[in-house]
Amino acid sequence: MYTYALLEPGCYYLVQEKINSPISLIKATVESDVCMFITRYDEPMVTEWKKKNDPIHDILECLTDDTTREWEKYYNSEDAYYEEDDE
């Protein structure tokens, strides 16, 4: 069992918050003395504060810079795909 205190701000992680829950991509965005501000890349994207001692069942990996760039290219192209045309 892990906690949010292990996450480094600015890094992307693949995590499983509970046993048998789906794998989620999160980014530790801001760290305070007691909490972490997390961006969860679900549909829709969710931002929330988590206590540093809140449990995470498994941290599968911290994404490398190369993997993050590849994911961002894909994610940004998907956003463009869903934009509505005002014309």
Jmol script that loads the backbone (N, CA, C; Angstrom):
load data "model"
ATOM      1  N   MET A   1       0.853  -1.181   0.000  1.00  0.00           N
ATOM      2  CA  MET A   1       0.000   0.000   0.000  1.00  0.00           C
ATOM      3  C   MET A   1       0.893   1.236   0.000  1.00  0.00           C
ATOM      4  N   TYR A   2       0.553   2.182  -0.852  1.00  0.00           N
ATOM      5  CA  TYR A   2       1.315   3.420  -0.985  1.00  0.00           C
ATOM      6  C   TYR A   2       0.440   4.598  -0.575  1.00  0.00           C
ATOM      7  N   THR A   3       1.024   5.793  -0.552  1.00  0.00           N
ATOM      8  CA  THR A   3       0.262   7.007  -0.261  1.00  0.00           C
ATOM      9  C   THR A   3       0.634   8.090  -1.264  1.00  0.00           C
ATOM     10  N   TYR A   4      -0.177   9.139  -1.293  1.00  0.00           N
ATOM     11  CA  TYR A   4       0.076  10.262  -2.195  1.00  0.00           C
ATOM     12  C   TYR A   4       1.354  11.011  -1.832  1.00  0.00           C
ATOM     13  N   ALA A   5       1.839  10.856  -0.615  1.00  0.00           N
ATOM     14  CA  ALA A   5       3.076  11.519  -0.196  1.00  0.00           C
ATOM     15  C   ALA A   5       4.272  11.079  -1.035  1.00  0.00           C
ATOM     16  N   LEU A   6       4.198   9.906  -1.655  1.00  0.00           N
ATOM     17  CA  LEU A   6       5.305   9.399  -2.470  1.00  0.00           C
ATOM     18  C   LEU A   6       5.391  10.061  -3.845  1.00  0.00           C
ATOM     19  N   LEU A   7       4.325  10.742  -4.263  1.00  0.00           N
ATOM     20  CA  LEU A   7       4.284  11.332  -5.602  1.00  0.00           C
ATOM     21  C   LEU A   7       5.052  12.650  -5.640  1.00  0.00           C
ATOM     22  N   GLU A   8       5.754  12.876  -6.736  1.00  0.00           N
ATOM     23  CA  GLU A   8       6.512  14.111  -6.921  1.00  0.00           C
ATOM     24  C   GLU A   8       5.727  15.066  -7.807  1.00  0.00           C
ATOM     25  N   PRO A   9       5.564  16.326  -7.371  1.00  0.00           N
ATOM     26  CA  PRO A   9       4.842  17.300  -8.185  1.00  0.00           C
ATOM     27  C   PRO A   9       5.455  17.433  -9.576  1.00  0.00           C
ATOM     28  N   GLY A  10       4.567  17.525 -10.574  1.00  0.00           N
ATOM     29  CA  GLY A  10       5.000  17.665 -11.956  1.00  0.00           C
ATOM     30  C   GLY A  10       5.161  16.346 -12.686  1.00  0.00           C
ATOM     31  N   CYS A  11       5.032  15.232 -11.972  1.00  0.00           N
ATOM     32  CA  CYS A  11       5.210  13.916 -12.588  1.00  0.00           C
ATOM     33  C   CYS A  11       3.860  13.247 -12.844  1.00  0.00           C
ATOM     34  N   TYR A  12       3.838  12.433 -13.907  1.00  0.00           N
ATOM     35  CA  TYR A  12       2.659  11.652 -14.270  1.00  0.00           C
ATOM     36  C   TYR A  12       2.850  10.218 -13.780  1.00  0.00           C
ATOM     37  N   TYR A  13       1.768   9.636 -13.256  1.00  0.00           N
ATOM     38  CA  TYR A  13       1.826   8.281 -12.714  1.00  0.00           C
ATOM     39  C   TYR A  13       0.652   7.451 -13.215  1.00  0.00           C
ATOM     40  N   LEU A  14       0.902   6.172 -13.436  1.00  0.00           N
ATOM     41  CA  LEU A  14      -0.168   5.201 -13.635  1.00  0.00           C
ATOM     42  C   LEU A  14      -0.393   4.547 -12.281  1.00  0.00           C
ATOM     43  N   VAL A  15      -1.622   4.673 -11.770  1.00  0.00           N
ATOM     44  CA  VAL A  15      -1.926   4.166 -10.432  1.00  0.00           C
ATOM     45  C   VAL A  15      -3.197   3.333 -10.449  1.00  0.00           C
ATOM     46  N   GLN A  16      -3.303   2.511  -9.447  1.00  0.00           N
ATOM     47  CA  GLN A  16      -4.530   1.768  -9.167  1.00  0.00           C
ATOM     48  C   GLN A  16      -4.871   2.130  -7.727  1.00  0.00           C
ATOM     49  N   GLU A  17      -5.909   2.947  -7.556  1.00  0.00           N
ATOM     50  CA  GLU A  17      -6.197   3.480  -6.225  1.00  0.00           C
ATOM     51  C   GLU A  17      -6.750   2.432  -5.265  1.00  0.00           C
ATOM     52  N   LYS A  18      -7.537   1.506  -5.780  1.00  0.00           N
ATOM     53  CA  LYS A  18      -8.109   0.443  -4.945  1.00  0.00           C
ATOM     54  C   LYS A  18      -7.884  -0.893  -5.627  1.00  0.00           C
ATOM     55  N   ILE A  19      -7.955  -1.955  -4.858  1.00  0.00           N
ATOM     56  CA  ILE A  19      -7.814  -3.296  -5.429  1.00  0.00           C
ATOM     57  C   ILE A  19      -8.875  -3.477  -6.508  1.00  0.00           C
ATOM     58  N   ASN A  20      -8.476  -3.984  -7.657  1.00  0.00           N
ATOM     59  CA  ASN A  20      -9.356  -4.261  -8.800  1.00  0.00           C
ATOM     60  C   ASN A  20      -9.975  -3.021  -9.444  1.00  0.00           C
ATOM     61  N   SER A  21      -9.524  -1.829  -9.074  1.00  0.00           N
ATOM     62  CA  SER A  21     -10.030  -0.631  -9.750  1.00  0.00           C
ATOM     63  C   SER A  21      -9.266  -0.446 -11.058  1.00  0.00           C
ATOM     64  N   PRO A  22      -9.838   0.310 -12.003  1.00  0.00           N
ATOM     65  CA  PRO A  22      -9.130   0.531 -13.267  1.00  0.00           C
ATOM     66  C   PRO A  22      -7.838   1.324 -13.039  1.00  0.00           C
ATOM     67  N   ILE A  23      -6.925   1.181 -13.962  1.00  0.00           N
ATOM     68  CA  ILE A  23      -5.683   1.955 -13.913  1.00  0.00           C
ATOM     69  C   ILE A  23      -6.003   3.378 -14.355  1.00  0.00           C
ATOM     70  N   SER A  24      -5.479   4.348 -13.618  1.00  0.00           N
ATOM     71  CA  SER A  24      -5.711   5.759 -13.925  1.00  0.00           C
ATOM     72  C   SER A  24      -4.388   6.464 -14.151  1.00  0.00           C
ATOM     73  N   LEU A  25      -4.427   7.463 -15.025  1.00  0.00           N
ATOM     74  CA  LEU A  25      -3.277   8.339 -15.203  1.00  0.00           C
ATOM     75  C   LEU A  25      -3.527   9.584 -14.368  1.00  0.00           C
ATOM     76  N   ILE A  26      -2.601   9.894 -13.471  1.00  0.00           N
ATOM     77  CA  ILE A  26      -2.729  11.094 -12.654  1.00  0.00           C
ATOM     78  C   ILE A  26      -1.441  11.902 -12.741  1.00  0.00           C
ATOM     79  N   LYS A  27      -1.577  13.186 -12.439  1.00  0.00           N
ATOM     80  CA  LYS A  27      -0.408  14.058 -12.336  1.00  0.00           C
ATOM     81  C   LYS A  27      -0.464  14.725 -10.974  1.00  0.00           C
ATOM     82  N   ALA A  28       0.627  14.636 -10.245  1.00  0.00           N
ATOM     83  CA  ALA A  28       0.746  15.368  -8.989  1.00  0.00           C
ATOM     84  C   ALA A  28       1.086  16.804  -9.374  1.00  0.00           C
ATOM     85  N   THR A  29       0.149  17.717  -9.135  1.00  0.00           N
ATOM     86  CA  THR A  29       0.302  19.076  -9.639  1.00  0.00           C
ATOM     87  C   THR A  29       0.916  20.018  -8.608  1.00  0.00           C
ATOM     88  N   VAL A  30       0.370  20.010  -7.392  1.00  0.00           N
ATOM     89  CA  VAL A  30       0.830  20.920  -6.338  1.00  0.00           C
ATOM     90  C   VAL A  30       0.923  20.144  -5.033  1.00  0.00           C
ATOM     91  N   GLU A  31       1.937  20.471  -4.241  1.00  0.00           N
ATOM     92  CA  GLU A  31       2.099  19.840  -2.928  1.00  0.00           C
ATOM     93  C   GLU A  31       2.027  20.910  -1.850  1.00  0.00           C
ATOM     94  N   SER A  32       1.180  20.677  -0.841  1.00  0.00           N
ATOM     95  CA  SER A  32       1.147  21.544   0.336  1.00  0.00           C
ATOM     96  C   SER A  32       1.758  20.761   1.500  1.00  0.00           C
ATOM     97  N   ASP A  33       1.691  21.308   2.685  1.00  0.00           N
ATOM     98  CA  ASP A  33       2.243  20.599   3.842  1.00  0.00           C
ATOM     99  C   ASP A  33       1.508  19.297   4.115  1.00  0.00           C
ATOM    100  N   VAL A  34       0.199  19.270   3.859  1.00  0.00           N
ATOM    101  CA  VAL A  34      -0.628  18.128   4.244  1.00  0.00           C
ATOM    102  C   VAL A  34      -1.254  17.405   3.054  1.00  0.00           C
ATOM    103  N   CYS A  35      -1.382  18.088   1.916  1.00  0.00           N
ATOM    104  CA  CYS A  35      -2.140  17.525   0.792  1.00  0.00           C
ATOM    105  C   CYS A  35      -1.367  17.597  -0.524  1.00  0.00           C
ATOM    106  N   MET A  36      -1.927  16.881  -1.510  1.00  0.00           N
ATOM    107  CA  MET A  36      -1.440  16.929  -2.894  1.00  0.00           C
ATOM    108  C   MET A  36      -2.632  17.295  -3.776  1.00  0.00           C
ATOM    109  N   PHE A  37      -2.421  18.218  -4.715  1.00  0.00           N
ATOM    110  CA  PHE A  37      -3.442  18.544  -5.697  1.00  0.00           C
ATOM    111  C   PHE A  37      -3.183  17.655  -6.903  1.00  0.00           C
ATOM    112  N   ILE A  38      -4.161  16.817  -7.235  1.00  0.00           N
ATOM    113  CA  ILE A  38      -4.024  15.778  -8.248  1.00  0.00           C
ATOM    114  C   ILE A  38      -4.905  16.100  -9.455  1.00  0.00           C
ATOM    115  N   THR A  39      -4.355  15.918 -10.648  1.00  0.00           N
ATOM    116  CA  THR A  39      -5.136  15.966 -11.880  1.00  0.00           C
ATOM    117  C   THR A  39      -5.289  14.537 -12.365  1.00  0.00           C
ATOM    118  N   ARG A  40      -6.536  14.090 -12.502  1.00  0.00           N
ATOM    119  CA  ARG A  40      -6.832  12.725 -12.956  1.00  0.00           C
ATOM    120  C   ARG A  40      -7.364  12.814 -14.385  1.00  0.00           C
ATOM    121  N   TYR A  41      -6.702  12.119 -15.289  1.00  0.00           N
ATOM    122  CA  TYR A  41      -7.051  12.182 -16.707  1.00  0.00           C
ATOM    123  C   TYR A  41      -8.064  11.097 -17.051  1.00  0.00           C
ATOM    124  N   ASP A  42      -9.255  11.257 -16.481  1.00  0.00           N
ATOM    125  CA  ASP A  42     -10.396  10.414 -16.818  1.00  0.00           C
ATOM    126  C   ASP A  42     -11.239  11.183 -17.818  1.00  0.00           C
ATOM    127  N   GLU A  43     -12.394  10.650 -18.126  1.00  0.00           N
ATOM    128  CA  GLU A  43     -13.326  11.342 -19.006  1.00  0.00           C
ATOM    129  C   GLU A  43     -14.553  11.680 -18.193  1.00  0.00           C
ATOM    130  N   PRO A  44     -14.762  12.904 -17.752  1.00  0.00           N
ATOM    131  CA  PRO A  44     -13.938  14.083 -17.986  1.00  0.00           C
ATOM    132  C   PRO A  44     -12.757  14.152 -17.008  1.00  0.00           C
ATOM    133  N   MET A  45     -11.819  15.053 -17.295  1.00  0.00           N
ATOM    134  CA  MET A  45     -10.668  15.256 -16.426  1.00  0.00           C
ATOM    135  C   MET A  45     -11.151  15.775 -15.070  1.00  0.00           C
ATOM    136  N   VAL A  46     -10.538  15.291 -13.999  1.00  0.00           N
ATOM    137  CA  VAL A  46     -10.938  15.658 -12.641  1.00  0.00           C
ATOM    138  C   VAL A  46      -9.721  16.205 -11.907  1.00  0.00           C
ATOM    139  N   THR A  47      -9.921  17.291 -11.162  1.00  0.00           N
ATOM    140  CA  THR A  47      -8.871  17.791 -10.276  1.00  0.00           C
ATOM    141  C   THR A  47      -9.401  17.732  -8.857  1.00  0.00           C
ATOM    142  N   GLU A  48      -8.511  17.384  -7.929  1.00  0.00           N
ATOM    143  CA  GLU A  48      -8.943  17.263  -6.541  1.00  0.00           C
ATOM    144  C   GLU A  48      -7.743  17.294  -5.608  1.00  0.00           C
ATOM    145  N   TRP A  49      -8.016  17.637  -4.358  1.00  0.00           N
ATOM    146  CA  TRP A  49      -7.008  17.568  -3.310  1.00  0.00           C
ATOM    147  C   TRP A  49      -7.109  16.213  -2.631  1.00  0.00           C
ATOM    148  N   LYS A  50      -5.959  15.617  -2.357  1.00  0.00           N
ATOM    149  CA  LYS A  50      -5.886  14.354  -1.619  1.00  0.00           C
ATOM    150  C   LYS A  50      -4.949  14.553  -0.441  1.00  0.00           C
ATOM    151  N   LYS A  51      -5.301  13.970   0.707  1.00  0.00           N
ATOM    152  CA  LYS A  51      -4.377  13.994   1.837  1.00  0.00           C
ATOM    153  C   LYS A  51      -3.156  13.166   1.471  1.00  0.00           C
ATOM    154  N   LYS A  52      -2.007  13.606   1.909  1.00  0.00           N
ATOM    155  CA  LYS A  52      -0.783  12.866   1.600  1.00  0.00           C
ATOM    156  C   LYS A  52      -0.824  11.443   2.144  1.00  0.00           C
ATOM    157  N   ASN A  53      -1.545  11.235   3.240  1.00  0.00           N
ATOM    158  CA  ASN A  53      -1.602   9.883   3.820  1.00  0.00           C
ATOM    159  C   ASN A  53      -2.763   9.048   3.286  1.00  0.00           C
ATOM    160  N   ASP A  54      -3.537   9.569   2.301  1.00  0.00           N
ATOM    161  CA  ASP A  54      -4.579   8.759   1.657  1.00  0.00           C
ATOM    162  C   ASP A  54      -3.918   7.602   0.907  1.00  0.00           C
ATOM    163  N   PRO A  55      -4.525   6.418   0.968  1.00  0.00           N
ATOM    164  CA  PRO A  55      -3.880   5.240   0.369  1.00  0.00           C
ATOM    165  C   PRO A  55      -4.029   5.166  -1.154  1.00  0.00           C
ATOM    166  N   ILE A  56      -3.016   4.597  -1.774  1.00  0.00           N
ATOM    167  CA  ILE A  56      -3.035   4.199  -3.186  1.00  0.00           C
ATOM    168  C   ILE A  56      -2.677   2.725  -3.181  1.00  0.00           C
ATOM    169  N   HIS A  57      -3.521   1.885  -3.755  1.00  0.00           N
ATOM    170  CA  HIS A  57      -3.248   0.448  -3.756  1.00  0.00           C
ATOM    171  C   HIS A  57      -1.923   0.136  -4.446  1.00  0.00           C
ATOM    172  N   ASP A  58      -1.693   0.719  -5.642  1.00  0.00           N
ATOM    173  CA  ASP A  58      -0.459   0.425  -6.361  1.00  0.00           C
ATOM    174  C   ASP A  58      -0.067   1.603  -7.248  1.00  0.00           C
ATOM    175  N   ILE A  59       1.198   1.971  -7.215  1.00  0.00           N
ATOM    176  CA  ILE A  59       1.768   2.920  -8.166  1.00  0.00           C
ATOM    177  C   ILE A  59       2.483   2.064  -9.198  1.00  0.00           C
ATOM    178  N   LEU A  60       1.878   1.918 -10.365  1.00  0.00           N
ATOM    179  CA  LEU A  60       2.423   1.028 -11.382  1.00  0.00           C
ATOM    180  C   LEU A  60       3.705   1.575 -11.992  1.00  0.00           C
ATOM    181  N   GLU A  61       3.707   2.883 -12.293  1.00  0.00           N
ATOM    182  CA  GLU A  61       4.940   3.486 -12.796  1.00  0.00           C
ATOM    183  C   GLU A  61       4.825   4.998 -12.832  1.00  0.00           C
ATOM    184  N   CYS A  62       5.982   5.625 -12.777  1.00  0.00           N
ATOM    185  CA  CYS A  62       6.114   7.052 -13.040  1.00  0.00           C
ATOM    186  C   CYS A  62       6.524   7.153 -14.500  1.00  0.00           C
ATOM    187  N   LEU A  63       5.739   7.875 -15.298  1.00  0.00           N
ATOM    188  CA  LEU A  63       6.030   7.950 -16.725  1.00  0.00           C
ATOM    189  C   LEU A  63       7.329   8.714 -16.982  1.00  0.00           C
ATOM    190  N   THR A  64       8.110   8.227 -17.925  1.00  0.00           N
ATOM    191  CA  THR A  64       9.330   8.921 -18.331  1.00  0.00           C
ATOM    192  C   THR A  64       8.948  10.162 -19.124  1.00  0.00           C
ATOM    193  N   ASP A  65       9.910  11.047 -19.322  1.00  0.00           N
ATOM    194  CA  ASP A  65       9.654  12.249 -20.124  1.00  0.00           C
ATOM    195  C   ASP A  65       9.235  11.886 -21.543  1.00  0.00           C
ATOM    196  N   ASP A  66       9.888  10.881 -22.131  1.00  0.00           N
ATOM    197  CA  ASP A  66       9.539  10.456 -23.494  1.00  0.00           C
ATOM    198  C   ASP A  66       8.115   9.912 -23.563  1.00  0.00           C
ATOM    199  N   THR A  67       7.752   9.083 -22.604  1.00  0.00           N
ATOM    200  CA  THR A  67       6.402   8.515 -22.572  1.00  0.00           C
ATOM    201  C   THR A  67       5.374   9.616 -22.367  1.00  0.00           C
ATOM    202  N   THR A  68       5.690  10.575 -21.503  1.00  0.00           N
ATOM    203  CA  THR A  68       4.783  11.698 -21.258  1.00  0.00           C
ATOM    204  C   THR A  68       4.567  12.501 -22.534  1.00  0.00           C
ATOM    205  N   ARG A  69       5.635  12.783 -23.278  1.00  0.00           N
ATOM    206  CA  ARG A  69       5.495  13.528 -24.544  1.00  0.00           C
ATOM    207  C   ARG A  69       4.621  12.764 -25.540  1.00  0.00           C
ATOM    208  N   GLU A  70       4.833  11.460 -25.651  1.00  0.00           N
ATOM    209  CA  GLU A  70       4.020  10.641 -26.561  1.00  0.00           C
ATOM    210  C   GLU A  70       2.553  10.675 -26.150  1.00  0.00           C
ATOM    211  N   TRP A  71       2.292  10.541 -24.857  1.00  0.00           N
ATOM    212  CA  TRP A  71       0.920  10.569 -24.369  1.00  0.00           C
ATOM    213  C   TRP A  71       0.305  11.942 -24.626  1.00  0.00           C
ATOM    214  N   GLU A  72       1.045  13.034 -24.353  1.00  0.00           N
ATOM    215  CA  GLU A  72       0.512  14.379 -24.560  1.00  0.00           C
ATOM    216  C   GLU A  72       0.142  14.621 -26.020  1.00  0.00           C
ATOM    217  N   LYS A  73       0.955  14.114 -26.955  1.00  0.00           N
ATOM    218  CA  LYS A  73       0.615  14.247 -28.382  1.00  0.00           C
ATOM    219  C   LYS A  73      -0.716  13.563 -28.669  1.00  0.00           C
ATOM    220  N   TYR A  74      -0.885  12.360 -28.166  1.00  0.00           N
ATOM    221  CA  TYR A  74      -2.126  11.617 -28.373  1.00  0.00           C
ATOM    222  C   TYR A  74      -3.296  12.330 -27.701  1.00  0.00           C
ATOM    223  N   TYR A  75      -3.124  12.725 -26.449  1.00  0.00           N
ATOM    224  CA  TYR A  75      -4.190  13.366 -25.676  1.00  0.00           C
ATOM    225  C   TYR A  75      -4.622  14.669 -26.339  1.00  0.00           C
ATOM    226  N   ASN A  76      -3.669  15.477 -26.766  1.00  0.00           N
ATOM    227  CA  ASN A  76      -3.998  16.753 -27.408  1.00  0.00           C
ATOM    228  C   ASN A  76      -4.672  16.548 -28.757  1.00  0.00           C
ATOM    229  N   SER A  77      -4.307  15.522 -29.499  1.00  0.00           N
ATOM    230  CA  SER A  77      -4.973  15.258 -30.774  1.00  0.00           C
ATOM    231  C   SER A  77      -6.393  14.762 -30.541  1.00  0.00           C
ATOM    232  N   GLU A  78      -6.627  14.017 -29.465  1.00  0.00           N
ATOM    233  CA  GLU A  78      -7.983  13.581 -29.123  1.00  0.00           C
ATOM    234  C   GLU A  78      -8.842  14.780 -28.747  1.00  0.00           C
ATOM    235  N   ASP A  79      -8.277  15.764 -28.011  1.00  0.00           N
ATOM    236  CA  ASP A  79      -9.027  16.970 -27.672  1.00  0.00           C
ATOM    237  C   ASP A  79      -9.449  17.707 -28.936  1.00  0.00           C
ATOM    238  N   ALA A  80      -8.561  17.796 -29.898  1.00  0.00           N
ATOM    239  CA  ALA A  80      -8.885  18.482 -31.148  1.00  0.00           C
ATOM    240  C   ALA A  80     -10.002  17.753 -31.882  1.00  0.00           C
ATOM    241  N   TYR A  81     -10.010  16.439 -31.800  1.00  0.00           N
ATOM    242  CA  TYR A  81     -11.021  15.624 -32.464  1.00  0.00           C
ATOM    243  C   TYR A  81     -12.416  15.910 -31.912  1.00  0.00           C
ATOM    244  N   TYR A  82     -12.511  16.198 -30.604  1.00  0.00           N
ATOM    245  CA  TYR A  82     -13.808  16.404 -29.973  1.00  0.00           C
ATOM    246  C   TYR A  82     -14.288  17.847 -29.993  1.00  0.00           C
ATOM    247  N   GLU A  83     -13.467  18.791 -30.462  1.00  0.00           N
ATOM    248  CA  GLU A  83     -13.900  20.179 -30.505  1.00  0.00           C
ATOM    249  C   GLU A  83     -15.043  20.339 -31.495  1.00  0.00           C
ATOM    250  N   GLU A  84     -16.010  21.183 -31.104  1.00  0.00           N
ATOM    251  CA  GLU A  84     -17.136  21.430 -31.990  1.00  0.00           C
ATOM    252  C   GLU A  84     -16.779  22.533 -32.975  1.00  0.00           C
ATOM    253  N   ASP A  85     -17.278  22.405 -34.175  1.00  0.00           N
ATOM    254  CA  ASP A  85     -17.062  23.416 -35.197  1.00  0.00           C
ATOM    255  C   ASP A  85     -18.193  24.427 -35.109  1.00  0.00           C
ATOM    256  N   ASP A  86     -17.853  25.715 -34.926  1.00  0.00           N
ATOM    257  CA  ASP A  86     -18.869  26.756 -34.765  1.00  0.00           C
ATOM    258  C   ASP A  86     -19.434  27.249 -36.091  1.00  0.00           C
ATOM    259  N   GLU A  87     -18.889  26.813 -37.197  1.00  0.00           N
ATOM    260  CA  GLU A  87     -19.360  27.304 -38.492  1.00  0.00           C
ATOM    261  C   GLU A  87     -20.622  26.630 -38.927  1.00  0.00           C
TER     262      GLU A  87
END
end "model"
wireframe off; spacefill off
backbone 0.3
color backbone group
